Amino acid sequence: MSGRINTSLVTLKKLKEKYNNIHLISFNLDNYMAKSPLKYWYHRNGWRDGPFHVSHLSDGLRFLTLHKYGVYFFDLDVISVRPVTDLRNFVAAESNDYLGSGVLHADSKNPGNWPLKILPPITGKLNIDIIFPPKYSNSNFWHRSDDLLEMDYVSCHGFNVLHYSSFCPVDYSVAKKEFFIHRPANQSVPAWLTDQVVGVHTWNKLTYNKPIYKNSTHRYTLLARNHCPSIFAIAPEIF
């Protein structure tokens, strides 16, 4: 499996002119998975079953890339509002109860080892083991603990759990209302946009089909205009 990147896109050209650190690569999935802990999982094809196979492959690739090299990973539906480079080796909570996989970092000093360990799966499911004290449990895709509030910016063996206010200040249950209802033109900064917020997860699964108008007063529009000005400037009137 592989694909070509269309480097002739006007948007891509403009972004590369603006930012010299954008590098696009394509790779062969068979080669990328070879000799990795996910080789069996990938070729066994269990992840292809069901309607979420693309998400399952994405999960596998993001964890394997962290495992191999150490990187920052952000889902595309996260709008950055502050620099993140002073935060390292972390997973961000999505709520009081759950950790997510949409925002992650693992240091490149120990690629292929701590703090992420990929367990070679014995089923079609993907098992990721993030080092936590024994009292904390984990599952295949989301990590849940009744004591997650105790882990607000807690470091465990150098790996950190960020409070949900860091990247998920808006709960998924109110995402449509919060991001896509028209507000007064002179609206104030929302109460949830505190100095603890590093990025705003906009919950693409719930909001992907909502058209955004550049001249609207949606909070999503204001976030994009204020924090992604170069991308916002070249976006069409409806995006």
C-alpha positions in Angstrom: 0.0 0.0 0.0 1.3 3.4 -0.9 0.2 6.6 -2.5 1.5 9.7 -4.3 1.4 13.2 -2.8 0.0 15.9 -5.1 2.7 18.5 -4.8 1.0 20.8 -7.4 -1.8 21.8 -5.0 -1.9 25.6 -4.7 -2.6 25.4 -0.9 0.4 23.2 -0.4 2.7 25.4 -2.5 1.7 28.5 -0.5 2.2 26.7 2.8 5.6 25.5 1.8 6.5 29.1 0.8 5.4 30.3 4.2 6.9 27.5 6.3 10.3 26.0 5.5 9.8 23.1 7.9 7.0 21.4 6.1 8.2 18.1 4.6 5.9 15.6 3.0 6.9 12.0 2.6 5.2 8.9 1.2 6.2 5.4 2.2 5.4 1.8 1.5 3.3 0.4 4.4 4.7 -3.1 4.0 8.2 -1.8 4.4 7.3 0.4 7.3 5.7 -2.4 9.2 8.5 -4.9 8.4 10.5 -6.1 11.4 8.3 -4.0 13.7 6.1 -5.2 16.6 3.1 -4.5 14.4 4.1 -6.7 11.5 1.9 -9.6 12.5 -1.1 -7.2 13.3 -0.8 -5.5 10.0 -0.6 -8.6 7.8 -3.2 -10.5 9.8 -5.7 -8.0 8.4 -8.0 -8.0 11.5 -7.8 -4.3 11.6 -9.4 -4.1 8.2 -12.7 -5.5 9.5 -15.5 -3.1 10.3 -16.2 0.5 9.4 -13.3 2.0 11.3 -10.4 0.3 9.5 -8.9 3.7 8.5 -8.8 4.8 12.1 -7.4 1.5 13.2 -4.5 1.8 10.7 -4.0 5.5 11.7 -3.7 4.4 15.4 -1.2 1.7 14.4 0.9 4.1 12.4 1.0 6.9 15.0 2.1 4.6 17.8 4.6 2.8 15.6 6.1 6.1 14.5 6.4 7.3 18.1 7.9 3.9 19.0 10.5 4.1 16.2 11.6 7.7 16.2 10.0 9.8 18.9 7.8 12.6 17.6 5.0 15.0 18.3 1.7 13.7 17.0 -1.5 15.8 16.6 -4.7 14.9 14.9 -5.6 17.3 12.1 -8.7 18.6 14.0 -6.5 20.2 16.7 -6.0 23.9 16.5 -2.8 25.0 18.2 -3.1 28.2 20.3 0.3 28.1 22.1 3.7 26.6 21.5 4.0 23.0 22.6 7.7 22.4 22.5 8.2 22.9 26.3 5.9 19.8 26.8 7.6 16.5 26.3 6.7 12.8 26.7 3.0 13.1 27.3 -0.4 11.9 26.5 -3.4 14.3 26.8 -6.6 13.4 28.6 -9.9 13.9 26.8 -12.0 14.1 29.9 -12.0 13.3 33.6 -12.2 9.6 32.7 -10.3 9.0 29.4 -7.0 9.5 27.8 -6.9 10.0 24.1 -4.5 9.3 21.3 -5.1 12.5 19.3 -2.2 14.4 21.0 1.0 12.6 21.9 4.7 13.0 22.2 7.6 10.6 22.9 11.2 11.7 23.1 13.6 10.6 20.4 16.3 9.9 23.0 14.9 6.4 23.6 13.2 5.4 20.3 11.8 1.9 20.3 11.7 1.7 24.0 10.4 3.9 26.9 7.8 5.4 27.4 5.8 3.5 24.8 5.8 -0.2 24.4 3.9 -1.9 21.5 2.9 -5.4 22.4 2.9 -7.8 19.5 -0.9 -8.5 19.2 -2.2 -12.0 19.3 -5.6 -10.9 17.9 -6.7 -8.4 15.4 -6.8 -5.7 18.0 -3.9 -3.3 18.7 -2.4 -3.3 22.2 -0.5 -0.3 23.3 1.1 -0.3 26.7 1.8 3.2 28.2 3.8 2.9 31.4 1.6 3.8 34.4 1.6 2.7 38.0 -0.1 -0.7 38.5 -3.3 1.0 39.8 -4.0 2.4 36.4 -5.6 0.2 33.8 -5.5 0.4 30.0 -7.5 -0.9 27.1 -6.9 -1.3 23.3 -7.6 2.3 22.2 -8.7 4.4 25.1 -7.2 4.4 28.5 -9.5 4.8 31.5 -9.0 5.3 35.2 -11.4 6.3 38.0 -8.5 8.2 39.5 -7.5 10.2 36.3 -8.0 13.5 38.0 -5.1 12.7 40.3 -2.9 12.5 37.3 -3.2 16.2 36.4 0.3 16.9 34.9 1.7 14.0 36.8 5.0 12.5 35.7 5.4 8.7 35.8 8.9 7.5 34.9 9.3 10.7 32.9 6.0 10.3 31.0 3.3 12.9 31.7 -0.4 13.0 31.6 -1.8 16.4 30.7 -5.1 17.5 32.1 -8.0 17.6 29.5 -8.0 21.4 29.6 -4.7 21.3 27.7 -6.1 20.1 24.4 -9.8 19.2 25.0 -11.2 22.2 26.8 -14.5 21.7 25.0 -16.3 18.4 25.8 -17.4 16.4 22.8 -21.0 16.5 24.0 -21.2 20.3 23.4 -18.8 20.6 20.5 -21.4 21.5 17.8 -23.0 24.1 20.0 -19.7 25.6 21.1 -18.0 25.8 17.8 -20.8 26.3 15.3 -23.4 28.6 16.8 -23.3 32.2 15.6 -22.1 34.6 18.3 -22.2 38.4 18.6 -19.5 40.0 16.5 -18.0 41.6 19.7 -18.1 38.3 21.6 -15.7 37.9 24.5 -13.1 35.2 24.7 -14.8 32.0 25.9 -14.3 31.0 29.5 -12.7 27.7 28.5 -9.9 29.3 26.5 -7.7 29.7 29.6 -3.9 30.0 29.8 -3.8 26.3 30.4 -5.0 25.6 26.8 -2.3 24.6 24.4 -4.5 23.4 21.6 -8.2 22.9 20.9 -9.5 19.6 19.8 -12.5 20.3 17.6 -13.9 16.7 17.5 -13.8 16.1 13.8 -16.0 13.0 14.0 -18.9 15.1 15.2 -18.2 18.3 13.3 -16.6 17.3 9.9 -19.9 17.9 8.0 -20.3 21.5 9.3 -19.5 24.1 6.7 -17.4 27.0 8.0 -17.9 30.5 6.5 -15.0 32.8 6.6 -17.2 35.8 7.4 -19.1 34.0 10.2 -18.9 34.6 13.9 -18.6 30.9 14.8 -16.0 30.3 17.4 -14.3 27.8 15.1 -13.9 30.6 12.6 -12.4 32.9 15.1 -10.0 30.2 16.4 -8.9 29.5 12.8 -8.5 33.2 11.9 -6.6 34.1 15.1 -4.3 31.0 15.4 -3.9 29.7 11.8 -3.8 33.0 9.9 -1.8 31.7 6.9 -4.0 28.7 6.3 -7.2 30.8 7.0 -6.0 33.4 4.4 -5.8 30.9 1.6 -8.9 28.9 2.5 -12.0 29.3 0.3 -15.0 31.3 1.6 -16.6 28.1 2.7 -14.2 25.5 4.1 
